[in-house]
Amino acid sequence: MPLIEAQPDALAKVYAKSVFEIAHTQGGQANTESVLGELEDILEMARNDAQFSELLASRLIDTDKRDASLLRIFEGRVSTLTLNFLRQLNRKGRLGNLPSISAAMDEMVQSQFGRIEVDVFTASPISADELGSVKNRIADALGKDVILHPYTDSSMLGGIKLRLGDQLIDASIQAELRKMRDNLVNKGAAEVRGRAGDMVD
């Protein structure tokens, strides 16, 4: 079975806190963000490679064989801390929890260092100037250092959607059309009730 994206649970937060504290002790904010970046890159590899995802998540693979694979793939390519953390998760049978652990660590980094990551969805690619404007407006509103991840969603008619953690801010044209439709339906129903009341009176 492949890795499953999941919200951080209590177990994920324990592991995330452990690697966060070690990374911070070893090299401060820069090292902590670097380790988080490596974990996120590994997850991105898993999303794009079903075989690699299976290697990380499958309970059928022998722990020692998977450890050898982790060493072969990552030694010299990621920090010693990241590699040792992956090997520790493997020994504990927790590599399948990597998505939620990474998400929990990301929340800690954002909270600790005043940083927030925002996914930006638009119907067509957004220009650097427009992206800069969006970034500045969010930074002013939240008082945090904003890191934007732009995505193109061809199902959108226009407008913009922002995702901050598990919060979605939908300013797309579809959302506006839904509001208009709901208003018409609600107003229409209210008018019908009003007229029925007038008839009874």
C-alpha positions as CSV (number, residue, x, y, z in Angstrom):
1,M,0.0,0.0,0.0
2,P,1.3,3.5,-0.8
3,L,1.9,6.3,1.8
4,I,-1.4,7.9,2.9
5,E,-1.6,11.7,3.5
6,A,-3.0,12.4,7.0
7,Q,-3.4,15.2,9.5
8,P,-0.9,15.1,12.4
9,D,-2.0,12.9,15.3
10,A,-0.5,12.6,18.8
11,L,2.1,10.1,17.6
12,A,3.1,12.2,14.7
13,K,3.6,15.2,16.9
14,V,5.8,13.2,19.3
15,Y,8.2,12.1,16.4
16,A,8.1,15.6,14.8
17,K,9.0,17.3,18.2
18,S,11.9,14.9,18.6
19,V,13.4,15.6,15.1
20,F,12.6,19.3,15.4
21,E,14.5,19.6,18.7
22,I,17.5,17.7,17.5
23,A,17.7,19.7,14.3
24,H,17.4,23.0,16.1
25,T,20.0,22.0,18.7
26,Q,22.4,21.0,15.9
27,G,22.0,24.0,13.7
28,G,19.2,26.4,14.6
29,Q,16.5,27.6,12.3
30,A,18.4,27.0,9.1
31,N,19.1,23.4,9.9
32,T,15.6,22.7,11.1
33,E,14.1,24.1,7.9
34,S,16.7,22.2,5.9
35,V,15.7,18.9,7.5
36,L,12.0,19.6,7.0
37,G,12.7,20.4,3.4
38,E,14.4,17.1,3.0
39,L,11.5,15.2,4.5
40,E,9.1,17.1,2.2
41,D,11.3,16.3,-0.8
42,I,11.2,12.6,0.2
43,L,7.4,12.7,0.4
44,E,7.3,14.4,-3.0
45,M,9.4,11.5,-4.4
46,A,6.9,9.0,-3.0
47,R,4.0,10.9,-4.5
48,N,5.6,10.7,-7.9
49,D,7.0,7.1,-7.7
50,A,4.5,4.3,-6.6
51,Q,7.4,1.8,-6.2
52,F,9.3,4.1,-3.8
53,S,6.0,4.9,-1.9
54,E,5.5,1.1,-1.5
55,L,9.1,0.8,-0.2
56,L,8.3,3.3,2.6
57,A,4.8,2.2,3.5
58,S,4.6,-1.6,2.9
59,R,4.5,-3.8,6.1
60,L,5.5,-6.8,4.0
61,I,9.1,-5.6,3.4
62,D,11.7,-6.9,5.8
63,T,13.0,-4.1,8.1
64,D,16.7,-4.9,7.5
65,K,16.2,-5.0,3.7
66,R,14.4,-1.7,3.8
67,D,17.1,-0.2,6.0
68,A,19.7,-1.3,3.4
69,S,17.6,0.4,0.7
70,L,17.3,3.6,2.6
71,L,21.1,3.7,3.0
72,R,21.7,3.0,-0.6
73,I,19.2,5.7,-1.8
74,F,19.9,8.5,0.7
75,E,23.4,8.2,2.1
76,G,25.3,11.3,1.0
77,R,22.2,12.8,-0.5
78,V,20.4,13.9,2.7
79,S,21.7,15.1,6.1
80,T,22.8,12.4,8.6
81,L,20.0,13.5,10.8
82,T,17.3,13.0,8.1
83,L,18.8,9.6,7.2
84,N,19.0,8.4,10.8
85,F,15.5,9.6,11.4
86,L,14.2,7.6,8.5
87,R,16.0,4.5,9.7
88,Q,14.6,5.0,13.2
89,L,11.1,5.2,11.8
90,N,11.8,2.0,9.8
91,R,13.0,0.2,12.9
92,K,9.8,1.2,14.8
93,G,7.6,0.3,11.9
94,R,6.5,4.0,11.5
95,L,7.7,5.0,8.1
96,G,4.1,4.9,6.9
97,N,3.5,7.8,9.3
98,L,6.0,10.0,7.5
99,P,3.3,12.3,5.8
100,S,1.7,13.2,9.2
101,I,5.0,13.5,10.9
102,S,6.3,15.9,8.2
103,A,3.0,17.9,8.5
104,A,3.4,18.1,12.3
105,M,7.0,19.3,11.9
106,D,5.9,21.9,9.4
107,E,3.3,23.3,11.9
108,M,6.1,23.5,14.5
109,V,8.5,25.3,12.1
110,Q,5.7,27.8,11.2
111,S,4.7,28.4,14.8
112,Q,8.3,28.7,16.1
113,F,9.8,30.9,13.3
114,G,6.8,32.9,12.3
115,R,6.5,31.3,8.9
116,I,3.4,30.2,7.1
117,E,3.1,28.2,3.8
118,V,0.2,29.0,1.6
119,D,-1.0,27.0,-1.5
120,V,-2.3,29.4,-4.2
121,F,-4.6,27.9,-6.8
122,T,-5.5,29.9,-10.0
123,A,-7.1,28.9,-13.3
124,S,-4.0,29.8,-15.3
125,P,-0.3,30.4,-14.2
126,I,0.0,33.5,-12.1
127,S,2.7,36.1,-12.9
128,A,5.6,36.9,-10.5
129,D,4.2,40.4,-9.9
130,E,0.7,39.0,-9.0
131,L,2.3,36.3,-6.8
132,G,4.3,39.0,-5.0
133,S,1.2,41.1,-4.5
134,V,-0.7,38.1,-3.0
135,K,2.3,37.3,-0.8
136,N,2.5,40.9,0.6
137,R,-1.2,41.0,1.3
138,I,-1.2,37.7,3.2
139,A,2.0,38.7,5.1
140,D,0.4,42.1,6.1
141,A,-2.8,40.3,7.3
142,L,-1.1,37.6,9.3
143,G,2.2,39.3,10.3
144,K,4.2,36.3,9.2
145,D,6.8,35.4,6.7
146,V,4.8,33.8,3.8
147,I,6.0,31.1,1.5
148,L,3.7,30.6,-1.5
149,H,3.3,27.5,-3.5
150,P,1.4,28.3,-6.8
151,Y,-0.7,25.7,-8.5
152,T,-2.8,25.8,-11.7
153,D,-6.3,24.3,-11.4
154,S,-7.8,24.0,-14.9
155,S,-11.3,23.2,-13.4
156,M,-11.4,26.8,-12.0
157,L,-13.2,29.5,-14.1
158,G,-11.1,32.3,-12.6
159,G,-10.4,34.0,-9.3
160,I,-8.1,32.5,-6.6
161,K,-8.2,29.9,-3.9
162,L,-5.8,29.9,-0.9
163,R,-5.1,27.0,1.4
164,L,-3.4,27.6,4.8
165,G,-3.0,24.3,6.5
166,D,-6.5,22.8,6.7
167,Q,-8.2,26.2,6.0
168,L,-9.4,27.0,2.5
169,I,-10.2,30.5,1.4
170,D,-12.2,30.3,-1.8
171,A,-12.4,33.5,-3.9
172,S,-12.9,31.7,-7.2
173,I,-15.6,32.6,-9.7
174,Q,-17.3,29.2,-8.9
175,A,-17.6,30.2,-5.3
176,E,-19.1,33.6,-6.2
177,L,-21.6,31.8,-8.5
178,R,-22.5,29.4,-5.8
179,K,-23.2,32.4,-3.4
180,M,-25.4,34.1,-6.0
181,R,-27.3,30.8,-6.6
182,D,-27.8,30.3,-2.9
183,N,-29.0,33.8,-2.4
184,L,-31.5,33.5,-5.2
185,V,-32.8,30.2,-3.8
186,N,-33.0,31.5,-0.2
187,K,-34.6,34.8,-1.3
188,G,-37.0,33.0,-3.6
189,A,-38.1,30.6,-0.8
190,A,-38.5,33.6,1.5
191,E,-40.7,35.4,-1.0
192,V,-42.9,32.3,-1.5
193,R,-43.3,32.0,2.2
194,G,-44.2,35.7,2.5
195,R,-46.8,35.5,-0.2
196,A,-48.3,32.3,1.3
197,G,-48.5,34.2,4.6
198,D,-50.2,37.1,2.9
199,M,-52.8,34.7,1.4
200,V,-53.5,33.2,4.8
201,D,-54.0,36.6,6.4
